[in-house]
Every structure is written in structure tokens, then in C-alpha cells.
């Protein structure tokens, strides 16, 4: 007990102040235990940034797909080429040979 009293006396009077103790307890609570803690806020901000990147990626894909669709609707030869390459479609009198390159 004597050691505790000596330590308490040596502590700065600002640290022993009830307002400082309350502020410290509040900061500890907000950092670790609260539902909206600083840690969870940072995690949510990182996740939001990641999701915004995904959104931008998909918006770019939508723009490219829309442009491709407009081209395909206007050009019959391009539509035929697209169907042959992507979906392996063929005319009735044709045979398809698929070559794959292996490493």
C-alpha cells in the first residue's frame, strides 16, 4: 500500500484530475468498445474506398458494353464475327475447330 500511495503522490495533479480521467476513459471506450469506434470507422472507410473502385470498374464496363452493343446493332459483319468468336456459332455447312494454346 505504501508503494501505491507514493506513486499516487508522484503523479502529476493533472492526471489525477477527474476530468482527465473521464476523458481518458471516454477515449478508451470510443477506440475499442463502442459500436461506432474509431477502429470500425477506419475499417468502414477502407471498405467504402474499395467498393467505390469496384463501382467505377463496373461503370467503365457498362460504358464499353454499351458502345459494343451499338456497334453490333449497326454492323452485320461485326455481329457475325462476334457470335463466331464469343459463342462459337456457325453456319449449317461449317465445322468449327477450336485451338487452345497451352504453356
ZABA-740285 format. One record per residue: residue number from 1; x, y, z of N, C-alpha, C in turn. Coordinates in steps of 0.02 Angstrom, whole numbers. Example, Ala and Ser with C-alpha at 12.3 -4.5 7.8 and 13.67 -1.06 7.14 Angstrom:
REM residues 2
<rec><num>1</num><n_px>660</n_px><n_py>-284</n_py><n_pz>390</n_pz><ca_px>615</ca_px><ca_py>-225</ca_py><ca_pz>390</ca_pz><c_px>660</c_px><c_py>-165</c_py><c_pz>390</c_pz></rec>
<rec><num>2</num><n_px>642</n_px><n_py>-112</n_py><n_pz>354</n_pz><ca_px>684</ca_px><ca_py>-53</ca_py><ca_pz>357</ca_pz><c_px>645</c_px><c_py>2</c_py><c_pz>394</c_pz></rec>
This chain:
REM residues 103
<rec><num>1</num><n_px>41</n_px><n_py>-60</n_py><n_pz>0</n_pz><ca_px>0</ca_px><ca_py>0</ca_py><ca_pz>0</ca_pz><c_px>43</c_px><c_py>63</c_py><c_pz>0</c_pz></rec>
<rec><num>2</num><n_px>100</n_px><n_py>59</n_py><n_pz>33</n_pz><ca_px>142</ca_px><ca_py>119</ca_py><ca_pz>36</ca_pz><c_px>168</c_px><c_py>136</c_py><c_pz>-34</c_pz></rec>
<rec><num>3</num><n_px>183</n_px><n_py>85</n_py><n_pz>-74</n_pz><ca_px>207</ca_px><ca_py>98</ca_py><ca_pz>-141</ca_pz><c_px>153</c_px><c_py>131</c_py><c_pz>-184</c_pz></rec>
<rec><num>4</num><n_px>91</n_px><n_py>110</n_py><n_pz>-176</n_pz><ca_px>36</ca_px><ca_py>140</ca_py><ca_pz>-214</ca_pz><c_px>27</c_px><c_py>213</c_py><c_pz>-195</c_pz></rec>
<rec><num>5</num><n_px>32</n_px><n_py>228</n_py><n_pz>-131</n_pz><ca_px>25</ca_px><ca_py>297</ca_py><ca_pz>-108</ca_pz><c_px>81</c_px><c_py>341</c_py><c_pz>-134</c_pz></rec>
<rec><num>6</num><n_px>142</n_px><n_py>313</n_py><n_pz>-135</n_pz><ca_px>199</ca_px><ca_py>351</ca_py><ca_pz>-161</ca_pz><c_px>190</c_px><c_py>365</c_py><c_pz>-235</c_pz></rec>
<rec><num>7</num><n_px>166</n_px><n_py>316</n_py><n_pz>-271</n_pz><ca_px>155</ca_px><ca_py>326</ca_py><ca_pz>-343</ca_pz><c_px>101</c_px><c_py>377</c_py><c_pz>-354</c_pz></rec>
<rec><num>8</num><n_px>47</n_px><n_py>373</n_py><n_pz>-315</n_pz><ca_px>-8</ca_px><ca_py>420</ca_py><ca_pz>-322</ca_pz><c_px>14</c_px><c_py>492</c_py><c_pz>-307</c_pz></rec>
<rec><num>9</num><n_px>58</n_px><n_py>500</n_py><n_pz>-259</n_pz><ca_px>83</ca_px><ca_py>567</ca_py><ca_pz>-243</ca_pz><c_px>128</c_px><c_py>593</c_py><c_pz>-298</c_pz></rec>
<rec><num>10</num><n_px>165</n_px><n_py>549</n_py><n_pz>-329</n_pz><ca_px>211</ca_px><ca_py>571</ca_py><ca_pz>-381</ca_pz><c_px>175</c_px><c_py>589</c_py><c_pz>-446</c_pz></rec>
<rec><num>11</num><n_px>115</n_px><n_py>562</n_py><n_pz>-455</n_pz><ca_px>79</ca_px><ca_py>576</ca_py><ca_pz>-516</ca_pz><c_px>63</c_px><c_py>651</c_py><c_pz>-521</c_pz></rec>
<rec><num>12</num><n_px>66</n_px><n_py>674</n_py><n_pz>-580</n_pz><ca_px>51</ca_px><ca_py>744</ca_py><ca_pz>-592</ca_pz><c_px>-21</c_px><c_py>758</c_py><c_pz>-571</c_pz></rec>
<rec><num>13</num><n_px>-35</n_px><n_py>815</n_py><n_pz>-542</n_pz><ca_px>-103</ca_px><ca_py>830</ca_py><ca_pz>-520</ca_pz><c_px>-153</c_px><c_py>833</c_py><c_pz>-578</c_pz></rec>
<rec><num>14</num><n_px>-128</n_px><n_py>846</n_py><n_pz>-639</n_pz><ca_px>-173</ca_px><ca_py>847</ca_py><ca_pz>-696</ca_pz><c_px>-198</c_px><c_py>776</c_py><c_pz>-711</c_pz></rec>
<rec><num>15</num><n_px>-156</n_px><n_py>727</n_py><n_pz>-700</n_pz><ca_px>-176</ca_px><ca_py>658</ca_py><ca_pz>-714</ca_pz><c_px>-227</c_px><c_py>634</c_py><c_pz>-663</c_pz></rec>
<rec><num>16</num><n_px>-221</n_px><n_py>658</n_py><n_pz>-602</n_pz><ca_px>-268</ca_px><ca_py>637</ca_py><ca_pz>-550</ca_pz><c_px>-333</c_px><c_py>676</c_py><c_pz>-555</c_pz></rec>
<rec><num>17</num><n_px>-338</n_px><n_py>724</n_py><n_pz>-597</n_pz><ca_px>-398</ca_px><ca_py>764</ca_py><ca_pz>-605</ca_pz><c_px>-454</c_px><c_py>720</c_py><c_pz>-633</c_pz></rec>
<rec><num>18</num><n_px>-515</n_px><n_py>727</n_py><n_pz>-605</n_pz><ca_px>-571</ca_px><ca_py>685</ca_py><ca_pz>-625</ca_pz><c_px>-591</c_px><c_py>697</c_py><c_pz>-698</c_pz></rec>
<rec><num>19</num><n_px>-580</n_px><n_py>756</n_py><n_pz>-725</n_pz><ca_px>-597</ca_px><ca_py>769</ca_py><ca_pz>-794</ca_pz><c_px>-548</c_px><c_py>734</c_py><c_pz>-842</c_pz></rec>
<rec><num>20</num><n_px>-485</n_px><n_py>732</n_py><n_pz>-823</n_pz><ca_px>-436</ca_px><ca_py>698</ca_py><ca_pz>-865</ca_pz><c_px>-449</c_px><c_py>623</c_py><c_pz>-864</c_pz></rec>
<rec><num>21</num><n_px>-466</n_px><n_py>596</n_py><n_pz>-807</n_pz><ca_px>-482</ca_px><ca_py>525</ca_py><ca_pz>-801</ca_pz><c_px>-544</c_px><c_py>509</c_py><c_pz>-843</c_pz></rec>
<rec><num>22</num><n_px>-595</n_px><n_py>553</n_py><n_pz>-839</n_pz><ca_px>-656</ca_px><ca_py>543</ca_py><ca_pz>-878</ca_pz><c_px>-641</c_px><c_py>546</c_py><c_pz>-953</c_pz></rec>
<rec><num>23</num><n_px>-600</n_px><n_py>594</n_py><n_pz>-974</n_pz><ca_px>-581</ca_px><ca_py>600</ca_py><ca_pz>-1044</ca_pz><c_px>-543</c_px><c_py>538</c_py><c_pz>-1068</c_pz></rec>
<rec><num>24</num><n_px>-498</n_px><n_py>514</n_py><n_pz>-1027</n_pz><ca_px>-460</ca_px><ca_py>453</ca_py><ca_pz>-1045</ca_pz><c_px>-506</c_px><c_py>393</c_py><c_pz>-1051</c_pz></rec>
<rec><num>25</num><n_px>-552</n_px><n_py>385</n_py><n_pz>-1004</n_pz><ca_px>-600</ca_px><ca_py>329</ca_py><ca_pz>-1008</ca_pz><c_px>-643</c_px><c_py>335</c_py><c_pz>-1071</c_pz></rec>
<rec><num>26</num><n_px>-664</n_px><n_py>396</n_py><n_pz>-1087</n_pz><ca_px>-704</ca_px><ca_py>406</ca_py><ca_pz>-1147</ca_pz><c_px>-665</c_px><c_py>387</c_py><c_pz>-1210</c_pz></rec>
<rec><num>27</num><n_px>-602</n_px><n_py>408</n_py><n_pz>-1214</n_pz><ca_px>-561</ca_px><ca_py>391</ca_py><ca_pz>-1272</ca_pz><c_px>-550</c_px><c_py>316</c_py><c_pz>-1278</c_pz></rec>
<rec><num>28</num><n_px>-538</n_px><n_py>283</n_py><n_pz>-1223</n_pz><ca_px>-530</ca_px><ca_py>210</ca_py><ca_pz>-1224</ca_pz><c_px>-594</c_px><c_py>177</c_py><c_pz>-1248</c_pz></rec>
<rec><num>29</num><n_px>-651</n_px><n_py>200</n_py><n_pz>-1222</n_pz><ca_px>-715</ca_px><ca_py>172</ca_py><ca_pz>-1242</ca_pz><c_px>-728</c_px><c_py>182</c_py><c_pz>-1316</c_pz></rec>
<rec><num>30</num><n_px>-716</n_px><n_py>243</n_py><n_pz>-1341</n_pz><ca_px>-729</ca_px><ca_py>258</ca_py><ca_pz>-1411</ca_pz><c_px>-680</c_px><c_py>222</c_py><c_pz>-1458</c_pz></rec>
<rec><num>31</num><n_px>-621</n_px><n_py>206</n_py><n_pz>-1434</n_pz><ca_px>-572</ca_px><ca_py>173</ca_py><ca_pz>-1476</ca_pz><c_px>-586</c_px><c_py>98</c_py><c_pz>-1483</c_pz></rec>
<rec><num>32</num><n_px>-606</n_px><n_py>66</n_py><n_pz>-1430</n_pz><ca_px>-610</ca_px><ca_py>-7</ca_py><ca_pz>-1431</ca_pz><c_px>-680</c_px><c_py>-36</c_py><c_pz>-1423</c_pz></rec>
<rec><num>33</num><n_px>-723</n_px><n_py>-7</n_py><n_pz>-1383</n_pz><ca_px>-784</ca_px><ca_py>-42</ca_py><ca_pz>-1363</ca_pz><c_px>-848</c_px><c_py>-18</c_py><c_pz>-1397</c_pz></rec>
<rec><num>34</num><n_px>-852</n_px><n_py>43</n_py><n_pz>-1419</n_pz><ca_px>-913</ca_px><ca_py>71</ca_py><ca_pz>-1446</ca_pz><c_px>-929</c_px><c_py>40</c_py><c_pz>-1514</c_pz></rec>
<rec><num>35</num><n_px>-992</n_px><n_py>38</n_py><n_pz>-1532</n_pz><ca_px>-1013</ca_px><ca_py>11</ca_py><ca_pz>-1596</ca_pz><c_px>-984</c_px><c_py>53</c_py><c_pz>-1654</c_pz></rec>
<rec><num>36</num><n_px>-979</n_px><n_py>117</n_py><n_pz>-1643</n_pz><ca_px>-950</ca_px><ca_py>163</ca_py><ca_pz>-1693</ca_pz><c_px>-880</c_px><c_py>185</c_py><c_pz>-1672</c_pz></rec>
<rec><num>37</num><n_px>-840</n_px><n_py>137</n_py><n_pz>-1653</n_pz><ca_px>-773</ca_px><ca_py>153</ca_py><ca_pz>-1629</ca_pz><c_px>-729</c_px><c_py>179</c_py><c_pz>-1685</c_pz></rec>
<rec><num>38</num><n_px>-673</n_px><n_py>208</n_py><n_pz>-1666</n_pz><ca_px>-626</ca_px><ca_py>234</ca_py><ca_pz>-1715</ca_pz><c_px>-601</c_px><c_py>179</c_py><c_pz>-1761</c_pz></rec>
<rec><num>39</num><n_px>-589</n_px><n_py>121</n_py><n_pz>-1733</n_pz><ca_px>-564</ca_px><ca_py>65</ca_py><ca_pz>-1772</ca_pz><c_px>-615</c_px><c_py>42</c_py><c_pz>-1824</c_pz></rec>
<rec><num>40</num><n_px>-677</n_px><n_py>35</n_py><n_pz>-1803</n_pz><ca_px>-728</ca_px><ca_py>13</ca_py><ca_pz>-1852</ca_pz><c_px>-741</c_px><c_py>68</c_py><c_pz>-1904</c_pz></rec>
<rec><num>41</num><n_px>-734</n_px><n_py>131</n_py><n_pz>-1885</n_pz><ca_px>-742</ca_px><ca_py>185</ca_py><ca_pz>-1933</ca_pz><c_px>-688</c_px><c_py>182</c_py><c_pz>-1987</c_pz></rec>
<rec><num>42</num><n_px>-627</n_px><n_py>169</n_py><n_pz>-1967</n_pz><ca_px>-572</ca_px><ca_py>163</ca_py><ca_pz>-2015</ca_pz><c_px>-584</c_px><c_py>103</c_py><c_pz>-2061</c_pz></rec>
<rec><num>43</num><n_px>-605</n_px><n_py>46</n_py><n_pz>-2033</n_pz><ca_px>-619</ca_px><ca_py>-13</ca_py><ca_pz>-2074</ca_pz><c_px>-674</c_px><c_py>2</c_py><c_pz>-2124</c_pz></rec>
<rec><num>44</num><n_px>-726</n_px><n_py>37</n_py><n_pz>-2102</n_pz><ca_px>-781</ca_px><ca_py>54</ca_py><ca_pz>-2147</ca_pz><c_px>-759</c_px><c_py>101</c_py><c_pz>-2203</c_pz></rec>
<rec><num>45</num><n_px>-715</n_px><n_py>148</n_py><n_pz>-2187</n_pz><ca_px>-690</ca_px><ca_py>194</ca_py><ca_pz>-2239</ca_pz><c_px>-649</c_px><c_py>156</c_py><c_pz>-2290</c_pz></rec>
<rec><num>46</num><n_px>-608</n_px><n_py>108</n_py><n_pz>-2268</n_pz><ca_px>-569</ca_px><ca_py>68</ca_py><ca_pz>-2315</ca_pz><c_px>-614</c_px><c_py>26</c_py><c_pz>-2360</c_pz></rec>
<rec><num>47</num><n_px>-665</n_px><n_py>-3</n_py><n_pz>-2330</n_pz><ca_px>-712</ca_px><ca_py>-43</ca_py><ca_pz>-2369</ca_pz><c_px>-750</c_px><c_py>1</c_py><c_pz>-2419</c_pz></rec>
<rec><num>48</num><n_px>-768</n_px><n_py>61</n_py><n_pz>-2398</n_pz><ca_px>-803</ca_px><ca_py>107</ca_py><ca_pz>-2443</ca_pz><c_px>-759</c_px><c_py>125</c_py><c_pz>-2502</c_pz></rec>
<rec><num>49</num><n_px>-695</n_px><n_py>138</n_py><n_pz>-2490</n_pz><ca_px>-649</ca_px><ca_py>155</ca_py><ca_pz>-2545</ca_pz><c_px>-643</c_px><c_py>97</c_py><c_pz>-2594</c_pz></rec>
<rec><num>50</num><n_px>-640</n_px><n_py>36</n_py><n_pz>-2568</n_pz><ca_px>-637</ca_px><ca_py>-24</ca_py><ca_pz>-2610</ca_pz><c_px>-700</c_px><c_py>-32</c_py><c_pz>-2652</c_pz></rec>
<rec><num>51</num><n_px>-757</n_px><n_py>-20</n_py><n_pz>-2621</n_pz><ca_px>-821</ca_px><ca_py>-26</ca_py><ca_pz>-2657</ca_pz><c_px>-829</c_px><c_py>28</c_py><c_pz>-2710</c_pz></rec>
<rec><num>52</num><n_px>-803</n_px><n_py>88</n_py><n_pz>-2697</n_pz><ca_px>-805</ca_px><ca_py>141</ca_py><ca_pz>-2747</ca_pz><c_px>-762</c_px><c_py>123</c_py><c_pz>-2807</c_pz></rec>
<rec><num>53</num><n_px>-705</n_px><n_py>91</n_py><n_pz>-2795</n_pz><ca_px>-662</ca_px><ca_py>68</ca_py><ca_pz>-2850</ca_pz><c_px>-700</c_px><c_py>17</c_py><c_pz>-2892</c_pz></rec>
<rec><num>54</num><n_px>-734</n_px><n_py>-30</n_py><n_pz>-2859</n_pz><ca_px>-773</ca_px><ca_py>-80</ca_py><ca_pz>-2895</ca_pz><c_px>-828</c_px><c_py>-48</c_py><c_pz>-2936</c_pz></rec>
<rec><num>55</num><n_px>-861</n_px><n_py>2</n_py><n_pz>-2906</n_pz><ca_px>-915</ca_px><ca_py>37</ca_py><ca_pz>-2942</ca_pz><c_px>-887</c_px><c_py>70</c_py><c_pz>-3005</c_pz></rec>
<rec><num>56</num><n_px>-831</n_px><n_py>104</n_py><n_pz>-2999</n_pz><ca_px>-800</ca_px><ca_py>136</ca_py><ca_pz>-3057</ca_pz><c_px>-782</c_px><c_py>85</c_py><c_pz>-3111</c_pz></rec>
<rec><num>57</num><n_px>-756</n_px><n_py>28</n_py><n_pz>-3089</n_pz><ca_px>-739</ca_px><ca_py>-25</ca_py><ca_pz>-3136</ca_pz><c_px>-801</c_px><c_py>-49</c_py><c_pz>-3174</c_pz></rec>
<rec><num>58</num><n_px>-855</n_px><n_py>-61</n_py><n_pz>-3138</n_pz><ca_px>-915</ca_px><ca_py>-86</ca_py><ca_pz>-3170</ca_pz><c_px>-947</c_px><c_py>-33</c_py><c_pz>-3214</c_pz></rec>
<rec><num>59</num><n_px>-943</n_px><n_py>31</n_py><n_pz>-3194</n_pz><ca_px>-969</ca_px><ca_py>84</ca_py><ca_pz>-3237</ca_pz><c_px>-930</c_px><c_py>87</c_py><c_pz>-3302</c_pz></rec>
<rec><num>60</num><n_px>-864</n_px><n_py>77</n_py><n_pz>-3298</n_pz><ca_px>-824</ca_px><ca_py>76</ca_py><ca_pz>-3360</ca_pz><c_px>-843</c_px><c_py>17</c_py><c_pz>-3404</c_pz></rec>
<rec><num>61</num><n_px>-855</n_px><n_py>-41</n_py><n_pz>-3372</n_pz><ca_px>-876</ca_px><ca_py>-100</ca_py><ca_pz>-3411</ca_pz><c_px>-943</c_px><c_py>-88</c_py><c_pz>-3444</c_pz></rec>
<rec><num>62</num><n_px>-989</n_px><n_py>-56</n_py><n_pz>-3409</n_pz><ca_px>-1055</ca_px><ca_py>-42</ca_py><ca_pz>-3437</ca_pz><c_px>-1048</c_px><c_py>5</c_py><c_pz>-3497</c_pz></rec>
<rec><num>63</num><n_px>-1005</n_px><n_py>55</n_py><n_pz>-3491</n_pz><ca_px>-995</ca_px><ca_py>101</ca_py><ca_pz>-3546</ca_pz><c_px>-966</c_px><c_py>66</c_py><c_pz>-3607</c_pz></rec>
<rec><num>64</num><n_px>-916</n_px><n_py>23</n_py><n_pz>-3595</n_pz><ca_px>-887</ca_px><ca_py>-15</ca_py><ca_pz>-3651</ca_pz><c_px>-937</c_px><c_py>-63</c_py><c_pz>-3682</c_pz></rec>
<rec><num>65</num><n_px>-976</n_px><n_py>-96</n_py><n_pz>-3641</n_pz><ca_px>-1026</ca_px><ca_py>-143</ca_py><ca_pz>-3667</ca_pz><c_px>-1080</c_px><c_py>-107</c_py><c_pz>-3707</c_pz></rec>
<rec><num>66</num><n_px>-1099</n_px><n_py>-48</n_py><n_pz>-3685</n_pz><ca_px>-1149</ca_px><ca_py>-9</ca_py><ca_pz>-3721</ca_pz><c_px>-1123</c_px><c_py>12</c_py><c_pz>-3789</c_pz></rec>
<rec><num>67</num><n_px>-1060</n_px><n_py>33</n_py><n_pz>-3790</n_pz><ca_px>-1029</ca_px><ca_py>52</ca_py><ca_pz>-3855</ca_pz><c_px>-1025</c_px><c_py>-9</c_py><c_pz>-3901</c_pz></rec>
<rec><num>68</num><n_px>-1005</n_px><n_py>-66</n_py><n_pz>-3874</n_pz><ca_px>-1002</ca_px><ca_py>-128</ca_py><ca_pz>-3914</ca_pz><c_px>-1071</c_px><c_py>-147</c_py><c_pz>-3941</c_pz></rec>
<rec><num>69</num><n_px>-1121</n_px><n_py>-140</n_py><n_pz>-3899</n_pz><ca_px>-1190</ca_px><ca_py>-156</ca_py><ca_pz>-3919</ca_pz><c_px>-1212</c_px><c_py>-112</c_py><c_pz>-3977</c_pz></rec>
<rec><num>70</num><n_px>-1198</n_px><n_py>-48</n_py><n_pz>-3973</n_pz><ca_px>-1217</ca_px><ca_py>-3</ca_py><ca_pz>-4028</ca_pz><c_px>-1182</c_px><c_py>-22</c_py><c_pz>-4093</c_pz></rec>
<rec><num>71</num><n_px>-1117</n_px><n_py>-40</n_py><n_pz>-4087</n_pz><ca_px>-1081</ca_px><ca_py>-62</ca_py><ca_pz>-4147</ca_pz><c_px>-1111</c_px><c_py>-126</c_py><c_pz>-4176</c_pz></rec>
<rec><num>72</num><n_px>-1127</n_px><n_py>-173</n_py><n_pz>-4133</n_pz><ca_px>-1154</ca_px><ca_py>-237</ca_py><ca_pz>-4156</ca_pz><c_px>-1224</c_px><c_py>-229</c_py><c_pz>-4187</c_pz></rec>
<rec><num>73</num><n_px>-1262</n_px><n_py>-182</n_py><n_pz>-4162</n_pz><ca_px>-1329</ca_px><ca_py>-172</ca_py><ca_pz>-4189</ca_pz><c_px>-1327</c_px><c_py>-141</c_py><c_pz>-4259</c_pz></rec>
<rec><num>74</num><n_px>-1273</n_px><n_py>-106</n_py><n_pz>-4275</n_pz><ca_px>-1269</ca_px><ca_py>-71</ca_py><ca_pz>-4339</ca_pz><c_px>-1228</c_px><c_py>-108</c_py><c_pz>-4392</c_pz></rec>
<rec><num>75</num><n_px>-1186</n_px><n_py>-155</n_py><n_pz>-4373</n_pz><ca_px>-1141</ca_px><ca_py>-188</ca_py><ca_pz>-4420</ca_pz><c_px>-1152</c_px><c_py>-264</c_py><c_pz>-4418</c_pz></rec>
<rec><num>76</num><n_px>-1181</n_px><n_py>-291</n_py><n_pz>-4473</n_pz><ca_px>-1197</ca_px><ca_py>-362</ca_py><ca_pz>-4477</ca_pz><c_px>-1133</c_px><c_py>-405</c_py><c_pz>-4477</c_pz></rec>
<rec><num>77</num><n_px>-1082</n_px><n_py>-383</n_py><n_pz>-4512</n_pz><ca_px>-1020</ca_px><ca_py>-422</ca_py><ca_pz>-4515</ca_pz><c_px>-986</c_px><c_py>-425</c_py><c_pz>-4446</c_pz></rec>
<rec><num>78</num><n_px>-987</n_px><n_py>-371</n_py><n_pz>-4411</n_pz><ca_px>-958</ca_px><ca_py>-370</ca_py><ca_pz>-4344</ca_pz><c_px>-998</c_px><c_py>-414</c_py><c_pz>-4296</c_pz></rec>
<rec><num>79</num><n_px>-1064</n_px><n_py>-414</n_py><n_pz>-4305</n_pz><ca_px>-1107</ca_px><ca_py>-457</ca_py><ca_pz>-4264</ca_pz><c_px>-1092</c_px><c_py>-530</c_py><c_pz>-4277</c_pz></rec>
<rec><num>80</num><n_px>-1082</n_px><n_py>-548</n_py><n_pz>-4340</n_pz><ca_px>-1066</ca_px><ca_py>-617</ca_py><ca_pz>-4358</ca_pz><c_px>-998</c_px><c_py>-637</c_py><c_pz>-4329</c_pz></rec>
<rec><num>81</num><n_px>-950</n_px><n_py>-593</n_py><n_pz>-4334</n_pz><ca_px>-883</ca_px><ca_py>-606</ca_py><ca_pz>-4306</ca_pz><c_px>-887</c_px><c_py>-615</c_py><c_pz>-4230</c_pz></rec>
<rec><num>82</num><n_px>-925</n_px><n_py>-573</n_py><n_pz>-4198</n_pz><ca_px>-933</ca_px><ca_py>-576</ca_py><ca_pz>-4125</ca_pz><c_px>-965</c_px><c_py>-643</c_py><c_pz>-4105</c_pz></rec>
<rec><num>83</num><n_px>-1017</n_px><n_py>-663</n_py><n_pz>-4140</n_pz><ca_px>-1052</ca_px><ca_py>-726</ca_py><ca_pz>-4124</ca_pz><c_px>-1006</c_px><c_py>-786</c_py><c_pz>-4135</c_pz></rec>
<rec><num>84</num><n_px>-966</n_px><n_py>-784</n_py><n_pz>-4187</n_pz><ca_px>-920</ca_px><ca_py>-840</ca_py><ca_pz>-4201</ca_pz><c_px>-866</c_px><c_py>-844</c_py><c_pz>-4147</c_pz></rec>
<rec><num>85</num><n_px>-837</n_px><n_py>-787</n_py><n_pz>-4128</n_pz><ca_px>-782</ca_px><ca_py>-788</ca_py><ca_pz>-4080</ca_pz><c_px>-804</c_px><c_py>-801</c_py><c_pz>-4008</c_pz></rec>
<rec><num>86</num><n_px>-857</n_px><n_py>-769</n_py><n_pz>-3988</n_pz><ca_px>-878</ca_px><ca_py>-773</ca_py><ca_pz>-3918</ca_pz><c_px>-920</c_px><c_py>-835</c_py><c_pz>-3904</c_pz></rec>
<rec><num>87</num><n_px>-965</n_px><n_py>-851</n_py><n_pz>-3948</n_pz><ca_px>-1013</ca_px><ca_py>-904</ca_py><ca_pz>-3935</ca_pz><c_px>-1005</c_px><c_py>-965</c_py><c_pz>-3979</c_pz></rec>
<rec><num>88</num><n_px>-952</n_px><n_py>-966</n_py><n_pz>-4019</n_pz><ca_px>-936</ca_px><ca_py>-1023</ca_py><ca_pz>-4063</ca_pz><c_px>-995</c_px><c_py>-1042</c_py><c_pz>-4107</c_pz></rec>
<rec><num>89</num><n_px>-1032</n_px><n_py>-993</n_py><n_pz>-4131</n_pz><ca_px>-1088</ca_px><ca_py>-1006</ca_py><ca_pz>-4177</ca_pz><c_px>-1059</c_px><c_py>-1017</c_py><c_pz>-4247</c_pz></rec>
<rec><num>90</num><n_px>-1098</n_px><n_py>-1053</n_py><n_pz>-4288</n_pz><ca_px>-1075</ca_px><ca_py>-1069</ca_py><ca_pz>-4355</ca_pz><c_px>-1134</c_px><c_py>-1074</c_py><c_pz>-4402</c_pz></rec>
<rec><num>91</num><n_px>-1118</n_px><n_py>-1072</n_py><n_pz>-4465</n_pz><ca_px>-1170</ca_px><ca_py>-1085</ca_py><ca_pz>-4515</ca_pz><c_px>-1180</c_px><c_py>-1160</c_py><c_pz>-4520</c_pz></rec>
<rec><num>92</num><n_px>-1234</n_px><n_py>-1182</n_py><n_pz>-4551</n_pz><ca_px>-1251</ca_px><ca_py>-1253</ca_py><ca_pz>-4553</ca_pz><c_px>-1199</c_px><c_py>-1295</c_py><c_pz>-4590</c_pz></rec>
<rec><num>93</num><n_px>-1168</n_px><n_py>-1268</n_py><n_pz>-4640</n_pz><ca_px>-1121</ca_px><ca_py>-1307</ca_py><ca_pz>-4680</ca_pz><c_px>-1048</c_px><c_py>-1298</c_py><c_pz>-4658</c_pz></rec>
<rec><num>94</num><n_px>-1036</n_px><n_py>-1271</n_py><n_pz>-4598</n_pz><ca_px>-968</ca_px><ca_py>-1258</ca_py><ca_pz>-4574</ca_pz><c_px>-951</c_px><c_py>-1305</c_py><c_pz>-4516</c_pz></rec>
<rec><num>95</num><n_px>-886</n_px><n_py>-1316</n_py><n_pz>-4508</n_pz><ca_px>-861</ca_px><ca_py>-1352</ca_py><ca_pz>-4450</ca_pz><c_px>-817</c_px><c_py>-1304</c_py><c_pz>-4410</c_pz></rec>
<rec><num>96</num><n_px>-817</n_px><n_py>-1311</n_py><n_pz>-4345</n_pz><ca_px>-778</ca_px><ca_py>-1267</ca_py><ca_pz>-4302</ca_pz><c_px>-721</c_px><c_py>-1307</c_py><c_pz>-4271</c_pz></rec>
<rec><num>97</num><n_px>-662</n_px><n_py>-1278</n_py><n_pz>-4275</n_pz><ca_px>-604</ca_px><ca_py>-1306</ca_py><ca_pz>-4243</ca_pz><c_px>-578</c_px><c_py>-1256</c_py><c_pz>-4192</c_pz></rec>
<rec><num>98</num><n_px>-574</n_px><n_py>-1276</n_py><n_pz>-4129</n_pz><ca_px>-552</ca_px><ca_py>-1231</ca_py><ca_pz>-4077</ca_pz><c_px>-481</c_px><c_py>-1251</c_py><c_pz>-4058</c_pz></rec>
<rec><num>99</num><n_px>-435</n_px><n_py>-1203</n_py><n_pz>-4064</n_pz><ca_px>-365</ca_px><ca_py>-1214</ca_py><ca_pz>-4046</ca_pz><c_px>-352</c_px><c_py>-1178</c_py><c_pz>-3980</c_pz></rec>
<rec><num>100</num><n_px>-320</n_px><n_py>-1213</n_py><n_pz>-3935</n_pz><ca_px>-302</ca_px><ca_py>-1181</ca_py><ca_pz>-3872</ca_pz><c_px>-226</c_px><c_py>-1185</c_py><c_pz>-3865</c_pz></rec>
<rec><num>101</num><n_px>-198</n_px><n_py>-1133</n_py><n_pz>-3839</n_pz><ca_px>-126</ca_px><ca_py>-1130</ca_py><ca_pz>-3829</ca_pz><c_px>-111</c_px><c_py>-1147</c_py><c_pz>-3757</c_pz></rec>
<rec><num>102</num><n_px>-71</n_px><n_py>-1199</n_py><n_pz>-3747</n_pz><ca_px>-52</ca_px><ca_py>-1220</ca_py><ca_pz>-3680</ca_pz><c_px>20</c_px><c_py>-1201</c_py><c_pz>-3668</c_pz></rec>
<rec><num>103</num><n_px>35</n_px><n_py>-1182</n_py><n_pz>-3607</n_pz><ca_px>104</ca_px><ca_py>-1162</ca_py><ca_pz>-3590</ca_pz><c_px>150</c_px><c_py>-1220</c_py><c_pz>-3582</c_pz></rec>
